[in-house]
Amino acid sequence: MNTAEILQQIGLTPKEAQLYLASLQLGPSSVLSLAKTAKMHRPMLYRLLERLVDEGIMLVTLSGKRKLYAAIEPKQLVVYLKQKESLLREALPAMLALSAMGTRKPKIEYYEGPEQLRNLYRLSIESHPKEILTYFPSKYMAALFGKSEMVEVINERIKQGIHTKTLRSHSTEIPFEGSEEREAALREARYLTEDIELGMGIIIANEAVCFFSPIEEDFGMRIESSSFAKLMRQFFMGLWKQAKK
């Protein structure tokens, strides 16, 4: 994706992305200069400026009696997105409660590609379970996230106080920061016996079960169903009892 397309992915319209990039190129500028560079009529430009200023993506300054408009620095866009994420997290419990009032039919969702799979993994944490049951080989996790982001995701789970029972396999584990920690990482880990090899990763959290294919197949699924989650918990705990500390 080019820069304009990436800006659209974070919520800007095509015209807003065009205006932001024009402003970034010019620096503090008048409406007339922005209109020429962005190739827009001024009535439309005023509407776009009003929204971007309200959102905090563009700033207004005065030079004498003239109003000048300037795009925030690209690094500040990251701060802008984190503020949006913080607001969404604040509203999440209320939205989840509202969702629970609707239909209780099972939901099945399909995910494909690295970005969707990373989002699927994060969903397990963002549902705020007290505990998650997981078999997610660190070899695959590192390939999906990269080691540094993998540690960030694990630290976010610890920060939220989410405990985990983790099944591991000697053939699919690699060392990473905190991999041997148990109590501090809120992690209880056991190793599967050598005769058991699971073909997919699995995370069980609340009433949802997430499956992750091997990296070469690049897909995942999320099934939200209390009865299915109960079944998979029993399956997981059966393996847990056989596994070695």
C-alpha positions as CSV (number, residue, x, y, z in Angstrom):
1,M,0.0,0.0,0.0
2,N,1.1,3.6,-0.6
3,T,1.1,6.3,2.0
4,A,-2.4,7.6,1.1
5,E,-3.9,4.1,1.2
6,I,-2.3,3.5,4.7
7,L,-3.9,6.8,5.9
8,Q,-7.2,5.5,4.7
9,Q,-6.7,2.3,6.6
10,I,-6.5,4.2,9.8
11,G,-9.7,6.1,9.2
12,L,-9.1,9.0,6.9
13,T,-11.2,9.4,3.7
14,P,-9.3,9.5,0.4
15,K,-9.7,13.3,0.2
16,E,-8.6,13.8,3.9
17,A,-5.5,11.7,3.2
18,Q,-4.8,13.8,0.1
19,L,-5.2,17.0,2.1
20,Y,-3.0,15.7,5.1
21,L,-0.2,14.8,2.7
22,A,-0.4,18.1,0.9
23,S,-0.2,20.0,4.2
24,L,2.7,17.8,5.4
25,Q,4.5,18.8,2.2
26,L,3.8,22.5,2.5
27,G,4.1,23.1,6.3
28,P,1.9,25.9,7.8
29,S,-0.1,27.2,4.9
30,S,-3.1,29.3,3.9
31,V,-6.3,27.8,2.5
32,L,-5.4,29.1,-0.9
33,S,-2.0,27.3,-0.9
34,L,-3.6,24.1,0.3
35,A,-6.3,24.3,-2.3
36,K,-3.7,24.6,-5.1
37,T,-1.4,21.8,-3.8
38,A,-4.2,19.4,-2.9
39,K,-6.1,20.3,-6.1
40,M,-9.4,20.9,-4.3
41,H,-12.1,23.5,-4.4
42,R,-12.1,25.7,-1.4
43,P,-15.7,24.9,-0.2
44,M,-14.7,21.2,0.1
45,L,-11.4,22.1,1.6
46,Y,-13.0,24.1,4.4
47,R,-15.2,21.1,5.3
48,L,-12.3,18.7,5.3
49,L,-10.2,21.2,7.4
50,E,-12.9,21.5,10.0
51,R,-13.1,17.8,10.5
52,L,-9.4,17.2,10.6
53,V,-8.9,20.1,13.1
54,D,-11.7,18.7,15.3
55,E,-10.0,15.3,15.1
56,G,-6.6,16.8,16.1
57,I,-4.9,15.7,12.9
58,M,-4.4,19.3,11.7
59,L,-3.7,22.4,13.7
60,V,-4.6,26.1,13.2
61,T,-2.1,28.8,13.9
62,L,-2.2,32.6,13.4
63,S,0.4,34.7,11.4
64,G,-0.7,38.2,12.0
65,K,-4.4,38.1,11.0
66,R,-4.0,35.2,8.7
67,K,-5.1,31.7,9.6
68,L,-2.5,29.0,8.7
69,Y,-3.2,25.3,8.8
70,A,-0.6,22.6,9.5
71,A,-0.7,18.8,9.6
72,I,0.5,17.2,12.8
73,E,3.9,15.4,12.6
74,P,3.6,11.8,11.3
75,K,4.8,10.5,14.7
76,Q,1.9,12.2,16.4
77,L,-0.4,10.1,14.3
78,V,0.7,7.1,16.4
79,V,-0.3,9.0,19.5
80,Y,-3.7,9.9,17.8
81,L,-4.3,6.2,17.2
82,K,-3.4,5.2,20.7
83,Q,-5.9,7.8,22.1
84,K,-8.6,6.3,19.8
85,E,-7.7,2.8,21.0
86,S,-7.8,3.9,24.7
87,L,-11.3,5.3,24.1
88,L,-12.4,2.1,22.5
89,R,-11.1,0.0,25.3
90,E,-13.0,2.2,27.8
91,A,-16.2,1.6,25.9
92,L,-15.5,-2.1,25.2
93,P,-17.1,-3.6,28.4
94,A,-20.4,-1.7,27.7
95,M,-20.4,-2.8,24.1
96,L,-19.7,-6.5,25.0
97,A,-22.5,-6.4,27.5
98,L,-24.8,-5.0,24.8
99,S,-23.7,-7.7,22.5
100,A,-24.5,-10.3,25.1
101,M,-28.1,-9.1,25.2
102,G,-28.6,-10.1,21.6
103,T,-28.7,-13.6,20.0
104,R,-26.7,-16.4,21.6
105,K,-26.3,-18.3,18.4
106,P,-22.8,-19.6,17.9
107,K,-20.5,-17.4,15.8
108,I,-17.9,-18.7,13.5
109,E,-15.3,-16.3,11.9
110,Y,-12.6,-17.0,9.4
111,Y,-9.2,-15.2,9.4
112,E,-6.5,-15.2,6.7
113,G,-3.1,-13.6,6.4
114,P,-0.6,-12.4,9.0
115,E,-2.4,-9.2,10.0
116,Q,-5.8,-10.9,10.5
117,L,-4.1,-13.7,12.5
118,R,-2.3,-11.2,14.8
119,N,-5.7,-9.5,15.4
120,L,-7.2,-13.0,16.1
121,Y,-4.5,-13.6,18.7
122,R,-5.1,-10.2,20.4
123,L,-8.8,-10.9,20.6
124,S,-8.2,-13.6,23.2
125,I,-6.6,-11.0,25.5
126,E,-9.0,-8.2,24.7
127,S,-12.0,-10.3,25.9
128,H,-10.5,-9.9,29.4
129,P,-10.7,-13.6,30.5
130,K,-9.4,-14.5,34.0
131,E,-7.5,-17.4,32.4
132,I,-6.7,-18.7,28.9
133,L,-5.8,-22.2,27.9
134,T,-3.4,-22.3,25.1
135,Y,-1.2,-24.4,22.8
136,F,0.6,-21.8,20.7
137,P,4.2,-22.8,19.8
138,S,6.6,-20.0,20.3
139,K,8.3,-20.9,17.0
140,Y,5.1,-20.0,15.2
141,M,4.4,-17.0,17.4
142,A,7.8,-15.5,16.7
143,A,7.3,-16.0,13.0
144,L,3.9,-14.3,13.2
145,F,4.7,-11.4,15.4
146,G,8.5,-11.1,15.5
147,K,10.2,-11.7,18.8
148,S,10.0,-8.1,20.1
149,E,6.3,-7.8,19.4
150,M,5.7,-11.3,20.7
151,V,7.1,-10.2,24.1
152,E,5.0,-7.1,24.0
153,V,1.8,-9.2,23.5
154,I,2.8,-11.5,26.4
155,N,3.6,-8.5,28.6
156,E,0.1,-7.0,27.8
157,R,-1.5,-10.3,29.0
158,I,0.6,-10.1,32.2
159,K,-0.3,-6.4,32.7
160,Q,-4.0,-7.4,32.6
161,G,-3.5,-10.1,35.1
162,I,-4.6,-12.9,32.8
163,H,-3.3,-16.3,33.9
164,T,-2.5,-19.0,31.4
165,K,-2.2,-22.8,31.2
166,T,0.3,-23.4,28.4
167,L,0.9,-26.7,26.6
168,R,4.2,-26.9,24.9
169,S,6.1,-29.3,22.6
170,H,9.9,-29.6,22.6
171,S,10.0,-29.6,18.8
172,T,8.2,-26.3,18.4
173,E,9.6,-24.1,21.2
174,I,12.3,-21.5,21.0
175,P,13.8,-19.5,23.8
176,F,12.4,-15.9,24.2
177,E,12.5,-13.3,26.9
178,G,10.7,-14.6,29.9
179,S,10.1,-18.0,28.4
180,E,11.3,-19.8,31.5
181,E,9.4,-17.6,33.9
182,R,6.4,-19.2,35.6
183,E,4.9,-17.3,38.5
184,A,6.0,-13.8,37.3
185,A,4.6,-14.5,33.9
186,L,1.3,-15.8,35.4
187,R,2.0,-19.0,33.4
188,E,1.8,-22.6,34.2
189,A,3.5,-24.7,31.5
190,R,3.6,-28.4,30.8
191,Y,5.1,-30.3,27.9
192,L,3.2,-32.8,25.8
193,T,4.5,-36.3,25.6
194,E,6.5,-37.1,22.4
195,D,3.8,-39.2,20.9
196,I,1.4,-36.3,20.8
197,E,1.8,-33.6,18.1
198,L,-1.0,-31.1,17.6
199,G,-1.3,-29.8,14.0
200,M,-2.8,-26.4,15.0
201,G,-2.5,-23.8,17.7
202,I,-5.4,-23.3,20.0
203,I,-6.5,-20.6,22.5
204,I,-9.5,-21.0,24.7
205,A,-10.8,-17.9,26.4
206,N,-14.2,-17.3,28.0
207,E,-16.7,-18.8,25.5
208,A,-14.5,-18.6,22.4
209,V,-12.1,-21.0,20.9
210,C,-9.4,-19.8,18.4
211,F,-7.6,-22.1,16.0
212,F,-4.3,-21.2,14.2
213,S,-3.0,-23.1,11.3
214,P,0.7,-23.9,10.7
215,I,2.5,-20.8,9.3
216,E,2.5,-22.2,5.7
217,E,-1.3,-22.5,5.6
218,D,-1.8,-19.0,7.0
219,F,-5.4,-19.2,8.3
220,G,-7.3,-19.2,11.6
221,M,-10.9,-19.6,12.9
222,R,-12.7,-18.3,15.9
223,I,-15.8,-20.2,17.2
224,E,-17.8,-18.5,19.9
225,S,-20.1,-21.0,21.6
226,S,-20.4,-21.9,25.3
227,S,-21.0,-25.6,24.5
228,F,-18.1,-25.9,22.1
229,A,-15.8,-24.0,24.5
230,K,-16.8,-26.4,27.3
231,L,-16.0,-29.4,25.0
232,M,-12.6,-28.0,24.0
233,R,-11.7,-27.2,27.7
234,Q,-12.3,-30.9,28.5
235,F,-10.2,-31.9,25.6
236,F,-7.4,-29.5,26.7
237,M,-7.5,-30.6,30.3
238,G,-7.3,-34.2,29.2
239,L,-4.0,-33.4,27.5
240,W,-2.9,-31.3,30.4
241,K,-3.2,-34.2,32.9
242,Q,-1.0,-36.3,30.6
243,A,1.6,-33.5,30.0
244,K,4.8,-33.2,32.0
245,K,5.8,-30.3,34.2
